[in-house]
Amino acid sequence: MKKSLLLLPLGLCMCVCLSACTNDIQEYLRSHVSENCDTYFVGETNDFYVDLFSGVREKTYKLDGVSTELIPYTIVSAKCKTDLDVKELQYCVEIDGKTYEGAFSQNPYDGDLEADLGITTSATQNVYVYLKFDNTTEVATLKCVSKDFLVSPDTALDIAVDEIIGNNIDFATDKNYECFVQVLNKDEANHLYFWLINVISSDGDIYTIIVDVGTGKVLAKKL
């Protein structure tokens, strides 16, 4: 992600009444996570920035306030850093010697070129991404940057939930809520990373918190 609401993306939950009790709200939000990114790789070629991020997210990925069954994902993303005009971009991702090949498609939320490998990737694996276009192949050796984060995704979610509750957000009893925990890559060239947490209600309310990956400080919020 890198994305602000690319959000893409337990069993189907029924509408749950949230009591006014703070502990009930905390427990509810922390148990209704529709995406949790825990591994983030970056790299680049001559013409592209390449990201690879992994974790679990909804099998049926919708921004509807309802958290459903979670499945593993690994998304590889390519962003052109030059004025190169590429009509179709193919990928070959090599993870510890095993390869995954296909063509990128556009993310419907932000337009980036992405592909979901449908697997889990760990921080210790060796990852290479080959980009193929116009009879040209470029390769990126990816580095896992999330290994250096001092704040885990679970801790970032706790910080965000506490921040939302501390701002006296009125959680309606007739709505569902779901949480998305992602890495925001603010600057591809200068490697600025943050935790991006979004809480979304079933009628479209969105609460956004950005947390520093090193200190846990809340850097920005939209409540």
C-alpha positions as CSV (number, residue, x, y, z in Angstrom):
1,M,0.0,0.0,0.0
2,K,2.1,2.6,0.1
3,K,-1.5,3.1,-0.6
4,S,-3.9,5.5,1.0
5,L,-7.1,3.4,1.0
6,L,-6.0,1.0,-1.6
7,L,-7.7,-0.8,0.7
8,L,-8.5,-3.2,-0.9
9,P,-8.7,-5.5,0.9
10,L,-13.8,-14.8,10.7
11,G,-16.9,-15.8,9.2
12,L,-19.5,-13.4,8.0
13,C,-20.5,-11.2,10.9
14,M,-24.0,-10.2,11.8
15,C,-24.7,-6.6,12.8
16,V,-23.1,-6.2,16.2
17,C,-24.3,-3.8,18.8
18,L,-21.4,-1.8,20.2
19,S,-22.0,-0.7,23.8
20,A,-20.7,2.5,25.2
21,C,-18.0,0.6,27.1
22,T,-14.6,1.5,25.8
23,N,-13.3,-2.1,26.4
24,D,-16.1,-3.5,24.2
25,I,-15.2,-1.1,21.4
26,Q,-11.6,-1.9,21.6
27,E,-12.2,-5.7,21.5
28,Y,-14.7,-5.3,18.6
29,L,-12.3,-3.3,16.4
30,R,-9.3,-5.4,17.1
31,S,-11.2,-8.6,16.2
32,H,-12.6,-7.2,13.0
33,V,-9.5,-6.7,10.8
34,S,-10.1,-7.1,7.1
35,E,-6.4,-6.6,6.1
36,N,-3.2,-6.9,8.1
37,C,0.1,-6.3,6.2
38,D,3.1,-7.6,8.2
39,T,5.8,-7.9,5.5
40,Y,7.0,-5.2,3.1
41,F,9.7,-5.4,0.4
42,V,11.0,-2.6,-1.9
43,G,13.3,-2.4,-4.9
44,E,13.7,-0.7,-8.2
45,T,14.9,-1.1,-11.8
46,N,16.0,1.5,-14.3
47,D,12.4,2.4,-15.0
48,F,10.2,1.1,-12.2
49,Y,9.8,1.2,-8.4
50,V,8.8,-2.2,-7.2
51,D,7.0,-3.1,-3.9
52,L,6.0,-6.4,-2.6
53,F,3.8,-6.7,0.5
54,S,2.2,-9.6,2.3
55,G,-0.1,-10.6,5.1
56,V,-3.8,-11.6,5.3
57,R,-6.9,-10.0,4.1
58,E,-10.5,-10.6,3.2
59,K,-11.3,-13.3,0.7
60,T,-14.1,-11.1,-0.5
61,Y,-12.4,-7.7,-0.5
62,K,-14.9,-4.9,0.0
63,L,-14.9,-1.6,1.8
64,D,-18.3,-2.3,3.4
65,G,-17.6,-2.3,7.2
66,V,-18.0,-6.1,7.3
67,S,-15.0,-8.3,8.1
68,T,-15.2,-11.7,6.4
69,E,-12.9,-14.8,6.0
70,L,-9.2,-14.0,5.8
71,I,-6.8,-15.5,3.3
72,P,-3.0,-15.0,2.7
73,Y,-1.9,-12.5,0.0
74,T,1.3,-11.3,-1.5
75,I,0.9,-8.3,-3.8
76,V,3.7,-7.2,-6.2
77,S,3.3,-3.6,-7.4
78,A,5.2,-1.6,-10.1
79,K,5.2,2.1,-10.5
80,C,6.9,3.8,-13.5
81,K,9.5,6.4,-12.4
82,T,10.3,7.6,-16.0
83,D,8.2,8.8,-18.9
84,L,8.2,5.3,-20.4
85,D,5.0,4.3,-22.2
86,V,4.4,0.7,-21.5
87,K,1.2,-0.9,-23.0
88,E,1.5,-4.2,-21.1
89,L,3.8,-5.1,-18.3
90,Q,4.6,-8.8,-17.5
91,Y,6.2,-10.0,-14.3
92,C,8.1,-12.9,-13.0
93,V,8.6,-13.0,-9.2
94,E,11.2,-15.3,-7.8
95,I,10.9,-16.1,-4.1
96,D,13.5,-18.5,-2.7
97,G,13.8,-20.0,-6.2
98,K,10.1,-20.5,-6.8
99,T,8.7,-18.4,-9.6
100,Y,5.3,-16.8,-10.2
101,E,4.5,-15.3,-13.6
102,G,1.7,-13.2,-15.2
103,A,0.6,-9.8,-16.3
104,F,-0.1,-6.8,-14.1
105,S,-3.5,-5.2,-13.8
106,Q,-4.5,-1.8,-12.5
107,N,-5.5,-1.4,-8.9
108,P,-9.1,0.0,-9.0
109,Y,-8.4,2.3,-6.1
110,D,-5.2,4.1,-7.1
111,G,-4.4,2.9,-10.6
112,D,-1.0,1.3,-9.7
113,L,0.0,-1.9,-11.6
114,E,-0.4,-4.9,-9.3
115,A,-0.7,-8.6,-9.1
116,D,-1.7,-10.8,-6.2
117,L,0.3,-14.1,-5.9
118,G,-2.1,-15.6,-3.4
119,I,0.6,-16.8,-1.0
120,T,2.4,-15.7,2.1
121,T,5.9,-14.2,1.9
122,S,8.1,-13.9,5.0
123,A,10.7,-11.3,5.8
124,T,13.6,-13.7,5.6
125,Q,12.9,-14.9,2.0
126,N,15.0,-13.8,-1.0
127,V,12.9,-12.0,-3.6
128,Y,13.6,-10.9,-7.1
129,V,11.1,-9.3,-9.6
130,Y,11.7,-9.4,-13.3
131,L,9.6,-6.9,-15.4
132,K,9.1,-7.7,-19.0
133,F,7.9,-5.2,-21.7
134,D,8.7,-4.4,-25.3
135,N,11.3,-7.2,-25.7
136,T,13.1,-5.8,-22.6
137,T,13.6,-7.4,-19.2
138,E,14.5,-5.4,-16.0
139,V,15.2,-7.0,-12.6
140,A,14.8,-5.7,-9.1
141,T,16.4,-7.2,-6.1
142,L,14.0,-6.6,-3.2
143,K,14.9,-5.7,0.4
144,C,12.5,-6.3,3.3
145,V,12.2,-2.9,5.0
146,S,9.5,-4.0,7.5
147,K,12.2,-6.0,9.4
148,D,13.5,-2.6,10.7
149,F,10.1,-1.3,11.8
150,L,10.1,-1.0,15.6
151,V,6.3,-0.9,15.8
152,S,4.4,-4.0,14.7
153,P,1.2,-3.9,12.8
154,D,-0.7,-5.2,15.8
155,T,0.7,-2.4,18.0
156,A,0.0,0.1,15.3
157,L,-3.7,-1.0,15.3
158,D,-3.8,-0.7,19.1
159,I,-2.4,2.8,18.9
160,A,-5.0,3.8,16.2
161,V,-7.9,2.3,18.1
162,D,-6.9,4.1,21.3
163,E,-6.6,7.3,19.3
164,I,-10.1,6.9,17.8
165,I,-11.6,6.1,21.2
166,G,-9.7,9.0,22.8
167,N,-11.3,11.4,20.3
168,N,-14.8,10.3,21.5
169,I,-15.9,8.9,18.2
170,D,-19.6,7.9,18.5
171,F,-19.8,4.3,17.4
172,A,-23.4,3.7,16.3
173,T,-25.0,0.5,17.4
174,D,-26.7,-0.2,14.1
175,K,-23.5,-0.3,12.0
176,N,-20.6,-2.8,11.4
177,Y,-17.0,-1.7,11.4
178,E,-13.8,-3.2,9.9
179,C,-10.1,-2.3,10.1
180,F,-7.4,-2.2,7.5
181,V,-3.7,-2.1,8.6
182,Q,-1.3,-1.3,5.7
183,V,2.1,0.2,5.1
184,L,2.1,3.7,3.5
185,N,5.1,4.2,1.3
186,K,5.1,8.0,1.2
187,D,8.2,8.5,-0.9
188,E,9.5,5.7,-3.1
189,A,12.9,7.4,-3.7
190,N,13.6,8.5,-0.1
191,H,12.0,5.4,1.6
192,L,9.6,7.0,4.0
193,Y,7.3,4.4,5.5
194,F,4.3,4.7,7.9
195,W,1.6,2.5,9.3
196,L,-1.8,3.4,7.7
197,I,-4.8,2.3,9.6
198,N,-8.4,2.8,8.3
199,V,-11.5,2.0,10.2
200,I,-14.6,1.8,7.9
201,S,-18.2,1.6,8.8
202,S,-21.0,-0.2,6.9
203,D,-22.4,3.1,5.8
204,G,-19.2,4.6,4.5
205,D,-17.7,6.4,7.5
206,I,-13.9,6.3,7.3
207,Y,-11.5,7.0,10.2
208,T,-7.8,7.2,9.2
209,I,-4.7,7.2,11.5
210,I,-1.1,7.4,10.4
211,V,1.5,6.0,12.8
212,D,5.2,6.3,12.8
213,V,6.8,2.8,12.3
214,G,9.7,3.7,14.6
215,T,8.2,5.6,17.5
216,G,4.5,4.7,17.4
217,K,3.6,8.4,17.4
218,V,0.4,9.4,15.7
219,L,1.5,11.6,12.9
220,A,-1.8,12.4,11.2
221,K,-5.5,11.5,11.6
222,K,-8.8,12.1,9.9
223,L,-11.7,11.3,12.2
